[in-house]
Amino acid sequence: MTKKIGIVTVLRSYNYGARLQGYAMCMLFQDMGFDAELVNLSYPKRYVKYCVGRVISPSASFKEWLLKYPVSARMMRFTRQKIKKSPLLVTGSTNKMVQFVNKQHYDAVVCGSDEIWRSTNREFAPPSIYFLPPEIQAKRLAFAPSANGTHIFSEKEREWVNNSLSGFSDICVRDTMTQRKIEDLTGISYRMVFDPTLAVDFPETALPKCLDKSKKKKICFIFGRPDNGLPRHLAEQLQHEDYELYSIFTCVRGTKFLPVSPEQFACVFQKFDLVFTNFFHGVIFSLKNGTPAFGIDTFEKYTDAKSKVEDLLERLGFSDLFYSFVGTSPEAAEQDLIKAAKEILSGQKKYDFSQSLAAARTAVEDNMKIAGTIINED
């Protein structure tokens, strides 16, 4: 009989990476012969926030809201049409979520991959469904969750998390920060694995026609807030050159905004010559499409900690593509970044990502085989 797997992750988030990693997790388990689906759980605030299409902060302009609303609609359509899900439960009660999960009669429940162990607000803080409470009546596994951030667990939270994780059948985490945080909690150094999107071949789809209208070098900006005004400053310095400037996710002054769907996000970077981004999956999909991407930190929470973007590029062997704008002189860092960008755009510096990405894919697949073997054990 085919084993049934429920995947617990953040399903409703205005974020390309969240949608695509959820899709990737389902596909990887389905490709191994499992009946896999995302567990369709949501906290009330998140459900209302994202299902009504509130795609930007209240401080954003009406023009930006109009530009980005189609993106929200396309993300929701992707989730509805492309990702297999359980029935929906909206509740703020972890106990009710556990009862709901048990009613689905899963053989295994897997948490990951995403920032589901960050515990920065009530939704994620223990005891939460994202740590798969011991009351779940199925094998419990963690595949590539992240605790991105510097949150410190209280003693009560530490005790609860340690007790919950001790009953897991297998755990592998997505980044160094998470590995260290969980080791501090449990005394165990769990395996690290790359993001599951690195092991999935996403289907090609039609891309915006404007990207084929000229042969000029094309640059893309993908930033989430706060961005410290960096993308605008970079665009101002580059718009006087003979380049075409585009932005995805957040509108950047001086660029053409592309309201791409998640399917397009997975392959649109093949049309660019260079990408600037503070998005984890912005880096991943740029490199997967063979396009150099500068992974940039603009978040203060990384002042004393290695970010997931820095960790990713370091493990792939491309640390020179990482730039931090936290705790540094922004003017000097911007000039260094512009100089490095022009070296790439002029052809002075070239990259071959194929071997590193192949190794990352193999690592994901090997860890999936471990998870599959554990799930199939009686």
C-alpha positions as CSV (number, residue, x, y, z in Angstrom):
1,M,0.0,0.0,0.0
2,T,1.3,3.5,-0.9
3,K,2.4,5.4,2.2
4,K,0.7,8.8,2.8
5,I,2.8,11.8,3.8
6,G,1.7,15.1,5.1
7,I,4.1,18.1,4.7
8,V,3.9,20.9,7.3
9,T,5.2,24.2,6.0
10,V,4.2,27.8,5.5
11,L,1.7,27.5,2.7
12,R,0.3,31.0,2.7
13,S,3.0,33.6,2.3
14,Y,3.5,36.4,-0.2
15,N,6.8,34.9,-1.2
16,Y,7.9,33.0,-4.4
17,G,10.3,30.8,-2.5
18,A,7.6,29.6,0.0
19,R,5.3,28.4,-2.8
20,L,8.1,26.8,-4.9
21,Q,9.7,25.0,-2.0
22,G,6.3,23.6,-1.0
23,Y,5.8,22.4,-4.5
24,A,9.3,20.9,-4.6
25,M,8.8,19.0,-1.3
26,C,5.6,17.4,-2.7
27,M,7.3,16.5,-6.0
28,L,10.3,14.9,-4.4
29,F,8.2,12.6,-2.2
30,Q,5.8,11.9,-5.0
31,D,8.7,10.9,-7.3
32,M,9.7,8.3,-4.7
33,G,6.3,6.8,-4.9
34,F,4.6,8.3,-1.9
35,D,1.2,9.9,-1.7
36,A,2.4,13.3,-0.5
37,E,0.5,16.5,0.1
38,L,0.9,19.7,2.0
39,V,-1.1,19.9,5.2
40,N,-3.5,22.8,4.6
41,L,-3.2,24.6,7.9
42,S,-3.3,28.3,8.5
43,Y,-3.5,30.7,11.5
44,P,-6.5,33.1,11.2
45,K,-4.3,36.2,10.8
46,R,-2.2,34.7,8.1
47,Y,-5.3,33.3,6.3
48,V,-7.0,36.7,6.2
49,K,-3.9,38.6,5.3
50,Y,-2.9,36.6,2.3
51,C,-6.3,35.3,1.0
52,V,-7.7,38.8,0.6
53,G,-4.6,39.7,-1.5
54,R,-2.9,42.1,0.8
55,V,0.4,41.9,-1.0
56,I,2.4,44.8,0.4
57,S,2.9,46.8,3.5
58,P,0.3,49.5,4.4
59,S,3.0,52.2,3.8
60,A,3.4,51.2,0.1
61,S,1.9,53.5,-2.6
62,F,-1.4,52.8,-4.4
63,K,0.6,52.5,-7.6
64,E,2.8,49.8,-6.2
65,W,-0.3,48.0,-4.8
66,L,-1.8,48.0,-8.3
67,L,1.4,46.6,-9.9
68,K,1.8,43.9,-7.3
69,Y,-1.8,42.7,-6.9
70,P,-1.6,40.4,-10.1
71,V,1.5,38.8,-8.5
72,S,-0.6,37.9,-5.4
73,A,-3.4,36.5,-7.6
74,R,-0.8,34.4,-9.5
75,M,0.7,33.0,-6.3
76,M,-2.7,32.0,-5.0
77,R,-3.6,30.4,-8.3
78,F,-0.3,28.4,-8.3
79,T,-1.0,27.2,-4.8
80,R,-4.5,26.2,-5.7
81,Q,-3.7,24.5,-9.0
82,K,-0.2,23.1,-8.7
83,I,0.2,21.9,-5.1
84,K,-1.6,18.9,-3.7
85,K,-3.2,19.8,-0.4
86,S,-5.3,18.4,2.4
87,P,-8.6,19.9,3.3
88,L,-8.3,23.4,4.9
89,L,-8.2,24.1,8.7
90,V,-8.0,27.7,9.9
91,T,-7.3,27.9,13.7
92,G,-5.0,29.4,16.2
93,S,-5.0,26.2,18.3
94,T,-2.0,23.9,18.1
95,N,-4.1,21.1,19.7
96,K,-6.8,21.4,17.0
97,M,-4.1,21.3,14.3
98,V,-2.7,18.1,15.8
99,Q,-6.1,16.6,15.9
100,F,-6.7,17.6,12.3
101,V,-3.3,16.1,11.2
102,N,-4.2,12.8,13.0
103,K,-7.6,12.6,11.2
104,Q,-5.7,12.6,7.8
105,H,-4.2,9.2,8.8
106,Y,-0.7,10.0,7.5
107,D,2.0,7.3,7.8
108,A,4.6,10.1,8.2
109,V,4.5,13.9,8.8
110,V,7.4,16.0,7.5
111,C,8.1,19.6,8.5
112,G,10.1,21.7,6.1
113,S,11.4,23.3,4.2
114,D,11.2,27.0,5.1
115,E,11.8,29.3,8.1
116,I,9.4,27.3,10.2
117,W,11.7,27.0,13.2
118,R,12.4,30.8,13.6
119,S,10.0,31.3,16.5
120,T,9.9,35.1,16.1
121,N,6.2,35.4,16.7
122,R,3.3,33.5,18.2
123,E,2.5,31.6,15.1
124,F,6.0,29.9,15.0
125,A,6.9,29.9,18.7
126,P,6.8,26.6,20.6
127,P,4.6,24.8,21.1
128,S,3.6,25.1,17.4
129,I,2.6,22.7,14.7
130,Y,5.8,23.5,12.8
131,F,7.8,21.5,15.5
132,L,5.5,18.6,15.0
133,P,4.2,18.0,18.6
134,P,4.7,14.5,20.1
135,E,0.9,13.9,20.0
136,I,1.0,13.5,16.2
137,Q,0.2,9.8,15.5
138,A,2.7,9.2,12.7
139,K,6.4,9.1,12.1
140,R,7.8,12.6,12.4
141,L,10.6,13.9,10.2
142,A,12.3,17.2,9.5
143,F,13.6,18.0,6.0
144,A,15.4,21.3,5.6
145,P,13.6,23.5,8.1
146,S,15.3,26.8,9.0
147,A,15.5,28.7,12.2
148,N,16.6,31.8,10.3
149,G,17.1,34.7,12.8
150,T,18.6,35.2,16.3
151,H,15.6,34.4,18.5
152,I,16.5,32.9,21.8
153,F,14.2,30.3,23.2
154,S,12.9,30.6,26.8
155,E,13.7,27.7,29.1
156,K,10.1,26.4,28.8
157,E,10.4,26.6,25.0
158,R,13.7,24.8,25.0
159,E,12.3,22.0,27.1
160,W,9.3,21.5,24.9
161,V,11.3,21.6,21.6
162,N,13.9,19.2,23.0
163,N,11.2,16.8,24.0
164,S,9.5,17.0,20.7
165,L,12.6,16.7,18.5
166,S,13.8,13.7,20.6
167,G,10.9,11.7,19.1
168,F,11.7,12.5,15.5
169,S,12.6,9.6,13.2
170,D,15.0,11.8,11.2
171,I,16.2,15.4,11.1
172,C,18.2,17.3,8.5
173,V,18.3,21.1,8.5
174,R,18.8,23.7,5.8
175,D,21.6,26.0,7.1
176,T,24.4,26.4,9.6
177,M,22.5,28.8,11.9
178,T,19.7,26.2,12.3
179,Q,22.2,23.4,12.8
180,R,23.9,25.3,15.6
181,K,20.7,26.4,17.2
182,I,19.2,22.9,17.3
183,E,22.5,21.5,18.5
184,D,22.4,24.0,21.4
185,L,18.9,22.7,22.2
186,T,19.5,19.0,21.9
187,G,23.2,18.4,22.1
188,I,23.0,16.7,18.7
189,S,24.6,18.1,15.4
190,Y,22.1,17.1,12.8
191,R,22.9,16.8,9.0
192,M,22.7,19.7,6.8
193,V,20.9,19.6,3.4
194,F,20.3,22.1,0.7
195,D,16.9,23.5,-0.2
196,P,14.7,21.0,-2.1
197,T,14.2,23.4,-5.0
198,L,17.7,22.6,-6.0
199,A,16.7,19.0,-6.8
200,V,13.6,19.7,-8.8
201,D,13.4,20.5,-12.6
202,F,10.7,23.1,-12.9
203,P,8.8,23.2,-16.2
204,E,9.6,25.9,-18.7
205,T,6.8,28.4,-19.3
206,A,6.2,31.5,-21.4
207,L,8.1,34.6,-20.1
208,P,7.4,38.3,-20.5
209,K,7.9,39.2,-24.2
210,C,9.6,42.5,-23.3
211,L,12.7,40.5,-22.3
212,D,13.3,39.5,-25.9
213,K,12.9,43.0,-27.5
214,S,16.6,44.0,-27.4
215,K,20.0,42.5,-27.0
216,K,21.1,44.9,-24.3
217,K,22.5,43.5,-21.1
218,K,19.7,42.9,-18.6
219,I,19.9,43.3,-14.9
220,C,17.2,42.2,-12.4
221,F,16.6,43.5,-8.8
222,I,14.7,41.2,-6.3
223,F,14.5,42.7,-2.9
224,G,12.3,42.4,0.2
225,R,12.0,45.2,2.7
226,P,13.9,46.5,4.6
227,D,16.3,47.1,1.7
228,N,18.0,50.2,3.1
229,G,17.4,52.0,-0.2
230,L,20.1,49.8,-1.8
231,P,18.3,48.7,-5.0
232,R,17.3,52.3,-5.7
233,H,20.9,53.5,-5.3
234,L,22.2,50.7,-7.5
235,A,19.7,51.4,-10.2
236,E,20.5,55.1,-10.1
237,Q,24.2,54.3,-10.8
238,L,23.5,51.7,-13.5
239,Q,20.7,53.4,-15.4
240,H,23.1,55.7,-17.2
241,E,24.9,52.7,-18.7
242,D,23.6,50.7,-21.7
243,Y,21.7,48.2,-19.6
244,E,18.0,47.3,-19.3
245,L,16.9,47.3,-15.6
246,Y,14.0,45.2,-14.3
247,S,12.6,44.4,-10.8
248,I,10.6,41.5,-9.4
249,F,8.6,41.3,-6.2
250,T,9.3,44.9,-5.1
251,C,9.1,47.9,-7.4
252,V,12.5,49.7,-7.8
253,R,12.5,53.2,-9.1
254,G,14.1,53.4,-12.6
255,T,13.3,49.8,-13.4
256,K,10.5,48.0,-15.3
257,F,8.5,45.8,-12.8
258,L,7.7,42.3,-13.9
259,P,4.6,40.7,-12.2
260,V,5.8,37.1,-12.8
261,S,4.0,34.0,-11.6
262,P,5.8,31.4,-9.5
263,E,6.2,29.2,-12.6
264,Q,7.9,32.1,-14.4
265,F,10.0,33.0,-11.4
266,A,11.6,29.5,-11.6
267,C,12.9,30.1,-15.1
268,V,12.9,33.9,-15.8
269,F,16.5,34.4,-14.7
270,Q,17.8,32.8,-17.9
271,K,16.9,36.1,-19.6
272,F,19.1,38.2,-17.3
273,D,22.9,38.8,-17.3
274,L,23.0,39.7,-13.6
275,V,20.8,39.7,-10.6
276,F,20.9,41.7,-7.3
277,T,18.9,40.2,-4.5
278,N,18.5,39.8,-0.8
279,F,16.2,36.8,-1.4
280,F,17.4,33.2,-0.6
281,H,15.4,31.8,-3.5
282,G,16.4,34.7,-5.7
283,V,19.9,33.4,-5.5
284,I,18.9,29.8,-6.0
285,F,16.9,30.3,-9.1
286,S,19.4,32.7,-10.6
287,L,22.1,30.2,-10.3
288,K,19.9,27.3,-11.5
289,N,19.4,29.4,-14.6
290,G,23.1,30.0,-15.0
291,T,22.9,33.7,-14.1
292,P,25.3,35.2,-11.6
293,A,23.5,36.7,-8.6
294,F,24.8,38.9,-5.9
295,G,23.4,37.7,-2.6
296,I,23.0,40.7,-0.4
297,D,22.3,41.1,3.3
298,T,20.3,44.2,4.3
299,F,18.6,42.8,7.5
300,E,19.9,43.9,10.9
301,K,19.2,40.5,12.4
302,Y,22.4,39.3,10.6
303,T,24.7,41.7,12.4
304,D,26.1,38.9,14.6
305,A,24.9,35.8,12.7
306,K,25.5,34.2,9.3
307,S,22.5,34.6,7.1
308,K,21.0,31.9,5.0
309,V,22.1,33.7,1.8
310,E,25.7,33.9,3.0
311,D,25.6,30.2,4.1
312,L,24.2,29.1,0.8
313,L,26.8,30.8,-1.3
314,E,29.6,29.7,0.9
315,R,28.5,26.0,0.8
316,L,28.1,26.2,-3.0
317,G,31.6,27.7,-3.3
318,F,30.7,31.2,-4.4
319,S,31.4,33.4,-1.4
320,D,32.6,36.2,-3.7
321,L,29.0,36.7,-4.8
322,F,27.9,37.6,-1.2
323,Y,27.8,41.2,0.0
324,S,26.7,42.4,3.4
325,F,25.3,45.9,3.9
326,V,24.9,45.3,7.7
327,G,27.3,47.1,10.0
328,T,29.4,48.4,7.1
329,S,29.9,51.6,5.2
330,P,27.2,51.5,2.6
331,E,28.9,53.9,0.2
332,A,32.1,51.9,0.1
333,A,30.2,48.6,-0.2
334,E,28.1,49.9,-3.0
335,Q,31.1,51.0,-5.0
336,D,32.7,47.5,-4.5
337,L,29.5,45.9,-5.7
338,I,29.1,48.1,-8.8
339,K,32.7,47.3,-9.7
340,A,32.2,43.6,-9.4
341,A,28.9,43.9,-11.4
342,K,30.6,45.6,-14.3
343,E,33.3,42.9,-14.3
344,I,30.6,40.3,-14.8
345,L,28.6,42.3,-17.3
346,S,31.7,43.1,-19.4
347,G,32.7,39.4,-19.5
348,Q,35.9,39.9,-17.5
349,K,34.6,37.5,-14.9
350,K,32.6,34.4,-15.6
351,Y,31.0,31.6,-13.5
352,D,30.1,28.0,-14.0
353,F,27.6,26.9,-11.5
354,S,26.9,23.4,-12.9
355,Q,29.2,21.3,-10.8
356,S,28.2,22.9,-7.5
357,L,24.5,22.7,-8.3
358,A,24.9,19.1,-9.3
359,A,26.6,18.3,-6.0
360,A,23.8,20.1,-4.1
361,R,21.1,18.2,-6.0
362,T,22.8,14.9,-5.2
363,A,22.9,15.9,-1.5
364,V,19.2,16.6,-1.5
365,E,18.4,13.4,-3.3
366,D,20.6,11.3,-0.9
367,N,18.8,12.8,2.1
368,M,15.4,12.2,0.5
369,K,16.4,8.5,0.1
370,I,17.3,8.3,3.8
371,A,13.9,9.9,4.6
372,G,12.1,7.5,2.2
373,T,13.8,4.4,3.7
374,I,12.8,5.5,7.2
375,I,9.2,6.1,6.2
376,N,9.0,2.7,4.5
377,E,10.3,0.9,7.6
378,D,7.6,-1.0,9.5
